[in-house]
Structure formats: structure tokens, C-alpha cells
Amino acid sequence: MQDARRWVADLCDDIGRPELAECAQLGVSELVTNALLHGEPPITVRMRGTAEHPRVEVRDSSTEAPILPSQPLDRPQTDDLLLTFGRGLTIVARCSDAWGAELEDDGKVVWFAPAADFADGEGVPGAISGVDRSRFQTTPTRDRVRVTMLDVPLALYVGFQQHFRELRREVRLLALAHQGDYPLATSLSDLFTSLDRQLRDGIGVEQIDAALSQGLESTDLVVHMPRAMASTLTRFIELLDLADEFCRAERLLSLARSTEQRRFQVWFLGEFVRQANGEPARSWLHANGHQGSSLPV
């Protein structure tokens, strides 16, 4: 606990925001305590956002949404991404400009943007965000295309999944906490959310997991997707480049993609587009220049 408090205070100094240190320490103490009492290990603490609007995050492996002391257990469910926390976690609410929890497939992140001063009263309301699993029920379609992905490098694929998850959460939380300061984050968040279902419908996650369990370094994938998804993925490639520019321009405390990550993502997503247009499969080795081909960077 003391390590977490010292760590966030030092980071506030490092990014030139020492006035946030006291509230950052108070909030992280509360969230780490809650994670230890009610969450599942491993528990990690980190800082994201920007130097202007830093955000402290505490992650644990429990997928259960926080149940707050005054939150009724039989509250009605909603398919909206945002749910008001109500009362509870008062310390966090009073020491932050914005706060909430982001639900993920393999855990949750409880976060807050530390304020310069400890507020009176109940503080700001929190919000739960995350992806509603019911939205990923697929509907059959006859207009599907078979896509063959050759020599997919598993390390880069896993990195792609992690990068997109981090990026999607980053822009969503910036948009949620500081919409007026980051209008592009709001636009990116809306577009990423609309793309999420389509990406999950046909990326071949099960095949990748099987290859990873066998200790393979690369594998071939055969997946099916609606032909109309090609235009969506074309837009997604453009959005990832736009997100890189956003990361650099806003000096995010998380990194934009490396050149290798971008090359892989352009190839991987581009194969869906190419093959939907009737072109033959092109392997990663071929696209990456091992057989004289080239890929724009």
C-alpha cells in the first residue's frame, strides 16, 4: 500500500503535476484496498492518460462489476455502456475529477483522474464502462467470404490484441472523463465501439489460442466474415493511424504503435479486405519482404 502511494506521488512529480499527488495517494489507497479485499490477483497499479489529465488505474482479474455499499443488489440491468455508480467509494469520488470502472473479458480496471483539491460532499459520480457481451451474438448471413491468413506470427497477433484493447480503453476513458478537452478521443471511442463486434465475429481467436497452446511461433488461419465487413476494416486501418497521431499529439502516457506493429496490423487487416475483393491470400512472410514483396509504411 505504501509503495503504491509513493509511486503515484513520484509520478505526479515526474510529469510536472505535484499538486495532484495528495489526491492521487488517497485514491490509490482506496482502490488497492478494495482490490485486495474484493478482487482477484494479480493486482497492478499504473498511470495512463496525459500529463494534463493523468489517470490512475488499479487492475485485478475479477470480472465482477464493483458492488458498492449503497448500490441495491437488485438494481435493473441496462445495455447502456455507462451505469451510474451512485453513492459509495466516497474517498475516490471526493479526490477525483472523474472515476469509474472498465469491465473487460479477463478482469476490470478501476480508475480515477486525481483532482488538485479534496472535494466536499459526495464528490463526482462514477461510471461503469465496458462491452456488453450480449452485443456479440452474431446473425447468420449468406454473403460471407472465406479468408485464409498464412504464416500469422503469433507474438505480433497477441500484441495486436493487447494494443487494441489498451487503445480502445484509453480513448474511451479520456472521452468519458475529459470530453471537452479531447473531442477526437470521443470520436475514436465511438468508432472503436462500433467496430468491436465485427472484429470479434471473425478474427479466429479460437485457432490462435490452439496454436499458442501448442507452443507454435506462427500458424495459418481460416476464418469467415461478411463481405460487407471489408469496408469496415478499411476504415479501421485508417483509424489506427489516426490514433497513433492522437497519441503523439496529446502526449499520452502510453505509446503509439511501433513500425513493426503497424506493418503487421496493415497486413493482417488488409488480407480481409484483399480477399473479400477476390484477391489471393498473401502470407506474412511474403508481405513482409521475405519474397521480394513490399508493404507501405
Secondary structure, DSSP 8 states (H G I E B T S, - for coil): -HHHHHHHHHHHHHTT-GGGHHHHHHHHHHHHHHHHHHS-S--EEEEEEBSSSEEEEEEES--S----TTS-TT----SSS-EE--S--HHHHHTEEEEEEEEETTEEEEEEEE-SS--STT----EEEE--GGGG-----S-EEEEEEEEEEHHHHHHHHHHHHHHHHHHHHHHHH-TTT-HHHHHHHHHHHHHHHHHHHSS-HHHHHHHHHTT-SEEEEEEEEETTHHHHHHHHHHHHHHHHHHHHHTTBSS----HHHHHHHHHHHHHHHHHHTT-----HHIIIIITS-----
